[in-house]
Amino acid sequence: MKNCKLILLLALAIAMILMLTSCNFHFTITGTLPTTPEETTVLVVSSGGSWIYGYIYINEVNTGIYLLPWQTKRIYNISCYQNVKVRLVDENYFSSHTEETYTKPGLNYINFNYWW
Protein backbone atom coordinates (compact mmCIF):
# COMPACT_ATOMS: atom_id res chain seq x y z
CA MET A 1 0.00 0.00 0.00
CA LYS A 2 2.85 2.34 0.88
CA ASN A 3 4.63 1.69 -2.44
CA CYS A 4 1.37 2.27 -4.33
CA LYS A 5 0.97 5.75 -2.78
CA LEU A 6 4.59 6.56 -3.53
CA ILE A 7 4.20 5.51 -7.17
CA LEU A 8 0.97 7.51 -7.46
CA LEU A 9 2.62 10.65 -5.99
CA LEU A 10 5.62 10.22 -8.27
CA ALA A 11 3.37 9.86 -11.33
CA LEU A 12 1.40 12.94 -10.28
CA ALA A 13 4.62 14.94 -9.81
CA ILE A 14 5.91 13.89 -13.25
CA ALA A 15 2.57 14.81 -14.85
CA MET A 16 2.63 18.25 -13.20
CA ILE A 17 6.21 18.88 -14.31
CA LEU A 18 5.36 17.91 -17.89
CA MET A 19 2.28 20.12 -17.86
CA LEU A 20 4.11 23.14 -16.46
CA THR A 21 6.98 22.87 -18.93
CA SER A 22 4.73 22.35 -21.94
CA CYS A 23 4.66 25.12 -24.57
CA ASN A 24 0.87 24.97 -24.67
CA PHE A 25 0.31 25.34 -20.93
CA HIS A 26 -1.53 28.54 -20.00
CA PHE A 27 -2.99 29.63 -16.73
CA THR A 28 -4.99 32.69 -15.74
CA ILE A 29 -4.44 34.94 -12.76
CA THR A 30 -7.25 37.26 -11.79
CA GLY A 31 -6.59 40.76 -10.57
CA THR A 32 -4.25 43.47 -11.77
CA LEU A 33 -0.79 42.46 -12.89
CA PRO A 34 2.08 44.84 -13.50
CA THR A 35 2.64 45.34 -17.21
CA THR A 36 5.94 44.50 -18.77
CA PRO A 37 7.19 46.39 -21.81
CA GLU A 38 6.72 44.64 -25.12
CA GLU A 39 10.01 43.63 -26.70
CA THR A 40 10.66 45.60 -29.88
CA THR A 41 13.20 45.40 -32.65
CA VAL A 42 14.55 47.39 -35.60
CA LEU A 43 13.66 46.70 -39.22
CA VAL A 44 16.30 47.73 -41.78
CA VAL A 45 14.83 48.25 -45.27
CA SER A 46 17.20 48.66 -48.24
CA SER A 47 16.77 49.61 -51.89
CA GLY A 48 18.95 47.61 -54.26
CA GLY A 49 18.37 49.58 -57.45
CA SER A 50 17.77 52.94 -59.06
CA TRP A 51 14.11 52.03 -59.79
CA ILE A 52 13.32 50.86 -56.25
CA TYR A 53 11.88 53.65 -54.11
CA GLY A 54 8.71 54.70 -52.32
CA TYR A 55 6.96 54.89 -48.99
CA ILE A 56 7.53 51.91 -46.72
CA TYR A 57 4.36 50.06 -45.76
CA ILE A 58 4.48 47.54 -42.92
CA ASN A 59 1.50 45.20 -42.62
CA GLU A 60 -0.46 47.49 -44.98
CA VAL A 61 0.20 50.58 -42.82
CA ASN A 62 2.17 53.52 -44.24
CA THR A 63 5.11 54.32 -41.96
CA GLY A 64 5.54 57.75 -43.55
CA ILE A 65 9.18 56.88 -44.24
CA TYR A 66 10.29 57.36 -47.84
CA LEU A 67 13.01 55.10 -49.22
CA LEU A 68 15.14 56.59 -52.02
CA PRO A 69 17.03 54.50 -54.62
CA TRP A 70 20.11 52.77 -53.15
CA GLN A 71 19.15 53.99 -49.67
CA THR A 72 18.72 52.16 -46.36
CA LYS A 73 16.21 53.19 -43.69
CA ARG A 74 15.72 51.92 -40.14
CA ILE A 75 12.26 51.55 -38.68
CA TYR A 76 12.16 51.33 -34.90
CA ASN A 77 9.65 49.86 -32.45
CA ILE A 78 8.61 46.86 -34.51
CA SER A 79 7.22 44.11 -32.28
CA CYS A 80 9.38 41.02 -31.91
CA TYR A 81 8.28 37.52 -32.75
CA GLN A 82 5.75 38.34 -35.44
CA ASN A 83 5.44 37.96 -39.19
CA VAL A 84 5.92 41.30 -40.93
CA LYS A 85 4.97 42.12 -44.52
CA VAL A 86 6.80 45.05 -46.11
CA ARG A 87 6.16 46.71 -49.47
CA LEU A 88 6.99 49.99 -51.16
CA VAL A 89 4.45 52.37 -52.72
CA ASP A 90 5.68 55.17 -54.98
CA GLU A 91 4.13 58.64 -55.39
CA ASN A 92 1.91 57.33 -58.22
CA TYR A 93 0.52 54.64 -55.89
CA PHE A 94 2.27 51.81 -57.73
CA SER A 95 3.06 49.04 -55.29
CA SER A 96 6.11 46.79 -55.22
CA HIS A 97 6.09 43.11 -54.41
CA THR A 98 5.80 42.17 -50.73
CA GLU A 99 8.77 40.97 -48.69
CA GLU A 100 8.08 38.99 -45.51
CA THR A 101 10.17 38.30 -42.44
CA TYR A 102 9.74 36.96 -38.92
CA THR A 103 11.10 39.57 -36.50
CA LYS A 104 13.58 38.65 -33.80
CA PRO A 105 15.54 40.77 -31.31
CA GLY A 106 18.27 42.81 -32.94
CA LEU A 107 18.36 44.05 -36.52
CA ASN A 108 16.03 42.50 -39.09
CA TYR A 109 16.89 43.12 -42.76
CA ILE A 110 14.61 43.49 -45.78
CA ASN A 111 16.25 44.04 -49.19
CA PHE A 112 14.26 45.13 -52.20
CA ASN A 113 16.37 44.05 -55.19
CA TYR A 114 13.52 44.12 -57.70
CA TRP A 115 10.19 45.93 -57.93
CA TRP A 116 7.68 43.32 -59.03
C-alpha positions as CSV (number, residue, x, y, z in Angstrom):
1,M,0.0,0.0,0.0
2,K,2.8,2.3,0.9
3,N,4.6,1.7,-2.4
4,C,1.4,2.3,-4.3
5,K,1.0,5.7,-2.8
6,L,4.6,6.6,-3.5
7,I,4.2,5.5,-7.2
8,L,1.0,7.5,-7.5
9,L,2.6,10.6,-6.0
10,L,5.6,10.2,-8.3
11,A,3.4,9.9,-11.3
12,L,1.4,12.9,-10.3
13,A,4.6,14.9,-9.8
14,I,5.9,13.9,-13.2
15,A,2.6,14.8,-14.9
16,M,2.6,18.3,-13.2
17,I,6.2,18.9,-14.3
18,L,5.4,17.9,-17.9
19,M,2.3,20.1,-17.9
20,L,4.1,23.1,-16.5
21,T,7.0,22.9,-18.9
22,S,4.7,22.4,-21.9
23,C,4.7,25.1,-24.6
24,N,0.9,25.0,-24.7
25,F,0.3,25.3,-20.9
26,H,-1.5,28.5,-20.0
27,F,-3.0,29.6,-16.7
28,T,-5.0,32.7,-15.7
29,I,-4.4,34.9,-12.8
30,T,-7.3,37.3,-11.8
31,G,-6.6,40.8,-10.6
32,T,-4.2,43.5,-11.8
33,L,-0.8,42.5,-12.9
34,P,2.1,44.8,-13.5
35,T,2.6,45.3,-17.2
36,T,5.9,44.5,-18.8
37,P,7.2,46.4,-21.8
38,E,6.7,44.6,-25.1
39,E,10.0,43.6,-26.7
40,T,10.7,45.6,-29.9
41,T,13.2,45.4,-32.7
42,V,14.6,47.4,-35.6
43,L,13.7,46.7,-39.2
44,V,16.3,47.7,-41.8
45,V,14.8,48.2,-45.3
46,S,17.2,48.7,-48.2
47,S,16.8,49.6,-51.9
48,G,19.0,47.6,-54.3
49,G,18.4,49.6,-57.4
50,S,17.8,52.9,-59.1
51,W,14.1,52.0,-59.8
52,I,13.3,50.9,-56.3
53,Y,11.9,53.6,-54.1
54,G,8.7,54.7,-52.3
55,Y,7.0,54.9,-49.0
56,I,7.5,51.9,-46.7
57,Y,4.4,50.1,-45.8
58,I,4.5,47.5,-42.9
59,N,1.5,45.2,-42.6
60,E,-0.5,47.5,-45.0
61,V,0.2,50.6,-42.8
62,N,2.2,53.5,-44.2
63,T,5.1,54.3,-42.0
64,G,5.5,57.8,-43.5
65,I,9.2,56.9,-44.2
66,Y,10.3,57.4,-47.8
67,L,13.0,55.1,-49.2
68,L,15.1,56.6,-52.0
69,P,17.0,54.5,-54.6
70,W,20.1,52.8,-53.1
71,Q,19.2,54.0,-49.7
72,T,18.7,52.2,-46.4
73,K,16.2,53.2,-43.7
74,R,15.7,51.9,-40.1
75,I,12.3,51.5,-38.7
76,Y,12.2,51.3,-34.9
77,N,9.6,49.9,-32.4
78,I,8.6,46.9,-34.5
79,S,7.2,44.1,-32.3
80,C,9.4,41.0,-31.9
81,Y,8.3,37.5,-32.7
82,Q,5.8,38.3,-35.4
83,N,5.4,38.0,-39.2
84,V,5.9,41.3,-40.9
85,K,5.0,42.1,-44.5
86,V,6.8,45.0,-46.1
87,R,6.2,46.7,-49.5
88,L,7.0,50.0,-51.2
89,V,4.5,52.4,-52.7
90,D,5.7,55.2,-55.0
91,E,4.1,58.6,-55.4
92,N,1.9,57.3,-58.2
93,Y,0.5,54.6,-55.9
94,F,2.3,51.8,-57.7
95,S,3.1,49.0,-55.3
96,S,6.1,46.8,-55.2
97,H,6.1,43.1,-54.4
98,T,5.8,42.2,-50.7
99,E,8.8,41.0,-48.7
100,E,8.1,39.0,-45.5
101,T,10.2,38.3,-42.4
102,Y,9.7,37.0,-38.9
103,T,11.1,39.6,-36.5
104,K,13.6,38.6,-33.8
105,P,15.5,40.8,-31.3
106,G,18.3,42.8,-32.9
107,L,18.4,44.1,-36.5
108,N,16.0,42.5,-39.1
109,Y,16.9,43.1,-42.8
110,I,14.6,43.5,-45.8
111,N,16.2,44.0,-49.2
112,F,14.3,45.1,-52.2
113,N,16.4,44.0,-55.2
114,Y,13.5,44.1,-57.7
115,W,10.2,45.9,-57.9
116,W,7.7,43.3,-59.0
